[in-house]
Amino acid sequence: MQEVLLIVACLVIGIVLRRSGRLPENATKVLGGWVINVALPAAALKSLEHLAVDAGWWFAAATPWLGALAAIAILVPVCRALGWSRQRTGALLLGAGWGNTSFVGLPMITAFAGQQWLGLGIVIDLFGSYLALSTLGLAIAAVASSGKLDWREVARRIVTFPPFIAIVVALLVNDVERPLWLTSLLDALAGTLTPIALAAVGCALRFDRLRGHAAPIALGLTHRLLLAPLLLVGLYVAMGQAGDPVAKVAMLEMAMPPMLGASIIALDHDLEPDLGALLIGIGVPLSMVTAWAWWTIIAAL
């Protein structure tokens, strides 16, 4: 799968550039700043152009919000019981609470459910993962980094967060015809998202520090790849909708590895950068196996 090869290649490039000393010490911050302020907003503006949303898709679009809330309800008590810092807790919530519903999720939808469901995948990604990250995720990062909940400051960060602004603007101009030059510009800027975000993660990825993070990595990936999809599958089964094709796509998306954007926000707020990078570096290749296993179960429902 071409997308998987791109993920691996960009992670390796980031690692090599760091180890060779060809990037400055603050490279992760600089690359992350580009992703948050340029690439993510461009991707939102690009994806929402003339996007038609089926009325029956809204619950599926809400499932990433449910996944993030489930991570808070489950992981916060566990982290407190283990005596882990708020920075580690914040990094885990961002890493385990949000799935990569775009760069990994969309190719998975094509491979398993079929290309006709890509529109639903985009809706889940933008109105679910993306919007939840731009609001709830940013609030988590702010509290975890500062240690206090200042509603005014959190609200200020949200309304000035470039990806959130981009979503609002994209919704307002969804039906407005765009000039070709603007479409080409957004395509080019959005195209930098995956390689630069992964290079930033690669720069922060230190496998030599794996031993000190084994427990939180195991907890985070167990929740992200096993427990979160299990909870959603159980919810759809209890609702009697597990056989609905829309539900199957939503359940598949819940089985995705940690979200790149969430990891970049964790890195940007200095929430255990090593942990966030390791969750991506280990979670993405591991999800190739777990996602296939989940689809085998989901398809049989």
Summary of the structure (lengths in Angstrom):
residues: 301
radius of gyration: 18.2
end to end distance: 26.1
largest distance: 55.3
contacts: 1089
relative contact order: 0.19
helix: 80%
strand: 1%
